Amino acid sequence: MRLEALRVVDRSARTLPERHRCPDSDSEGRNMQPLVILDCFTVEPSGLGVPPYLSTYVRNAWSALRRARPEAEVRYVTIDDVRWCLAGGTSAVEPPQSDPLTYSTTINRSNAVQLLRDAEIVVVVAGDAVPSVHLHAVNGSLPEIARALACARGRRFLLGPLSTYALAAPSEYAGLFDAVHTHTVTSGDILLGSRRPADYGRMRRDRDSFTGLVDQMPWRPIAELELYRGCTRRKFCDFCNEPAKSPLVAFREVDDVVAEVTELYAAGVRNFRLGQQTCFFSYRNRDEEAIRALLSGIRERCPDLEVLHIDNADPLAVASPVGRRIAKLVAEHCTEGNCAPMGIESFDPAVIERNTLTCTPEILMRAVEHVNEAGAARGPGGLPTLLPGLNLVYGLPGETHRTHAANLQGLTAILDAGLLCHRTNVRLARAFPGTPLAALGELEPLPSAEHFATWKADIDHIWDQPMKERVYPTGLRVPGLHSYFIGQGGTWWRRLGSYSIQIVEPEAAVPLGTTADLVVTGHAPRMIYGERRAAAA
């Protein structure tokens, strides 16, 4: 559907409360109304859309708008841009400290509110499907989104995980959006809304150059790539939103993925993560040759890429014989510092059975061994090529105090075996709409409701810190880092990548974007400490 007939709609019947109304701002006298993507950031179990990650949702919206109206100007704006404008162009913290509320501003920062006011269409990308906390970012809240949209006089559409909540509680979102897109948006259904994902062929026909999008981002993006939708397991975990999001498995063709990577590479992107799916190892039903063609095709078409990482790995797939071979393919073709996060979720047999988790501690151990065998060797930058990550979830039905003891026992067994692990994610379960867990309604209070902070601290000190000391020993030189955040405790350094390790240089305020080599001097459960020795070449 073309958009020539679309014009500004009357908002008189949708008056928002005074606290959400847009402040006055100067008009720039535009001749043609722009189309605006307002990125409020997304977080899902199968995808990350917090800058510097460039989400599939943002690129999808860009392609759909560009295809529907090729003569129009499409502008990319973040919630940080809007915060900056609404705060009068000031930061919430004193320089040189970094402000997480306005960290990811674009080239449109100074006129973000005016762009919303002028826009013929605003596509809002937003939603957390799982709890998320980021050092350098704060995802857009519903009141902030309402405040931003109070500035918009054109049509307003929602795309991303927030759509599930909007459909589940329509009264809370009344008047905010003209239509909702739950999974994807195309040039043909922008005005209508959609409840099912578009097929990959349709999305490929919409896709064109990403140069204009990437040029609006002052940061170096890492592009999140989707390989398929749905979960290949026969039985689904009760808390997982993926079956609700896409009940049927749909794989992309290898050449389609490689083509999108090539288009991003042509736009200047050099960092990629194959992460917007439930299990990288299960692509094309664990097709070893398809995965080889995918990884080698990306390396061939993008010879100067800087990062090629994966995300999400079903331990059942990794523990299989073909999983062992796929791990070696990943270690061979991807860049170092890579992570294959695996969801054991719980080591407690009672919780495993109650929530259809399928992975046992024995299966997880075999999967961790396969990844270590393939990727524990260190690359030229000092980091292991590929390591497992672990996901633990508290607050699931069947949990008792024995659950925490079982988790500590399982983690200790991995330590005692001399294995390496990249990172561990410990969180409380969230009942996402449409999942069996949500259908249970309010559960009786579980032990983690009271003890989660203490249990997480146990894991931090009994497991996480000793593992950090093993993977990043004191004296290890880590080259090619860049400073990316200045806090009260010092400057934070990292490389781009999948769950990249964060190295803190205490009591330092180094200009953001500085490159340097750091030597590891100390450890904490969630980060390590370092000292600059020489600038990176």
C-alpha positions, 0 to 999 in steps of 0.5 A, a space after each residue: 500500500 502506497 502512502 500518498 493519500 495519508 495526511 495529518 489526522 485530527 487529534 482533537 478527540 485524543 487529548 492527553 493529560 497536561 503532563 504529557 503535552 509537547 512543549 513549544 518549539 520553533 518550526 523549521 518550515 519543512 516542505 515535505 513531512 518526514 517519516 520518523 522512526 522513534 527507537 525506544 529500544 527493545 530487549 528480548 530473550 532472542 534479540 537485543 536492540 539497545 545501542 550500539 546494537 542495531 535491532 531488526 525492528 529498526 531496520 525493518 521499519 526503515 525498509 518499509 517506510 523507504 519502500 512505501 515512500 521512496 521520495 520522503 525523508 526517513 529520520 531515525 530518532 532515539 528516546 535519548 534525543 527526545 529526552 535531550 530536547 525536553 530537558 532543554 539540551 542539558 545532561 542529567 549529570 555533570 560532565 565528564 560523567 556519562 548520562 545514561 538517559 541521553 547517551 545514545 543521541 543521534 545527529 537529529 538530537 537538536 530537532 528531535 521534538 520538531 521532527 516528531 511534530 512535523 512527521 507524517 508517520 511515527 513508528 515507535 520501536 519499543 518493549 522489554 520482553 525480559 527484565 533489562 538493566 544497562 549501564 549506558 541506556 534506559 529503555 523508553 517507559 510508557 510515560 516517556 513514549 506518551 510524552 514524546 507522542 504528544 508532540 506528534 500530529 501525524 499517524 503513530 504506529 507501534 512495533 516490537 515487544 511492547 505491542 503484546 502489552 498494548 494488546 493485552 491491556 488496551 485501556 492503558 494505551 488508548 489513544 497512543 497508536 493508530 495501529 499496532 504491529 506485533 512482529 514486523 511491518 511492511 510497506 503494504 501494511 503500515 497503516 493497517 497494523 499486523 498480528 503475524 510476522 511477514 514472510 521473509 520473501 516479502 521483507 526482502 523485497 522491501 529491503 534496500 540500502 541502509 546507508 541513510 539509516 546508519 549515517 544518522 548514528 554517531 556510534 559504531 553499530 553492531 547489527 543484530 541478524 535474525 536467522 529464523 523464528 520460533 523454537 525447534 524444540 518439541 516441548 516449549 519452556 513454560 515461561 518462554 515468549 518465543 512460541 507465543 511470538 511465532 508458534 511455527 518455525 520459519 527459517 531464512 535462506 542462507 543467501 537472504 541472510 548473507 545479502 542483508 549482511 552485505 547491504 549492512 556492510 556496504 552501509 559501513 557496518 563492520 560488526 555483526 551478531 547472529 542473535 535474533 533467534 532461539 538457538 544458533 546451533 539449530 539453524 536449518 534444523 542443525 544443518 552443519 553445511 548450511 551453517 558452514 555456508 552462512 559463516 563462510 559466506 559472511 566472511 567472504 562478502 565482508 572481508 574487513 568485518 571487525 566482529 562476527 558473533 552469535 547469541 543463544 544456543 540450546 544446550 540440547 543442540 550443543 550437546 549433540 554430536 553435530 553440535 560439537 562440530 558446529 561449535 568448531 565451525 563457529 570458533 573457526 569463522 567468528 571473531 574472538 570473545 564470542 559467547 554461546 549463551 545456554 539456558 539451563 534455567 535451573 539445576 533443580 530437577 523439580 523445577 526442570 520437570 514442572 516447567 518443561 525445561 528439558 535440559 538436565 545438568 548432565 546435558 548442560 555439562 556436555 554442552 559446556 565441554 563441547 564449546 570449551 573444546 572448540 573455543 577455549 584457546 585464546 585469539 590474537 586479542 587475548 580472549 578465548 575464541 568461543 565460550 559458553 554463557 549460562 542463563 539461570 531463572 528464579 521464580 519458576 513454579 516448583 521452586 523451593 530453597 533446595 533450588 538455590 542449593 542445586 544451582 550452586 552445586 551445578 555451577 561448582 561442578 563446572 568450576 571443579 571441572 576446570 571449564 571456562 564460561 564467558 558470562 552468567 545471566 541470573 534473573 527473575 521470571 517474567 510472565 510474558 503475555 501469551 505464555 503458559 506461565 502467564 496463564 497461571 495467573 498470580 502464583 503463591 509467593 516463591 522463596 526467590 521473592 524474598 531471597 533473590 538479591 541474596 541468592 544472586 550475591 551468592 552466585 556472584 561471589 561463589 561462581 562469577 568472580 572465580 570464573 572471571 579470575 580464570 578467564 581474565 587472569 591478572 596481568 592479561 593484556 587486552 588490546 583494542 579496547 575503547 572507552 565508552 562510559 565515564 561513571 563515578 568509579 572511573 572509565 569503562 572500556 570494552 570491545 564491541 561484541 556479544 556480552 563483551 567483558 567490561 573493564 573498569 579503569 578506576 578514578 579515570 575520566 578518559 574521553 569517550 572513544 579513546 582506544 587503548 590496551 589495558 592490563 587486568 589488575 583485579 576482578 569483581 563478579 560483573 566486571 574486571 579492573 584494568 590499567 592502561 599501558 599503551 595506546 592500541 595501534 
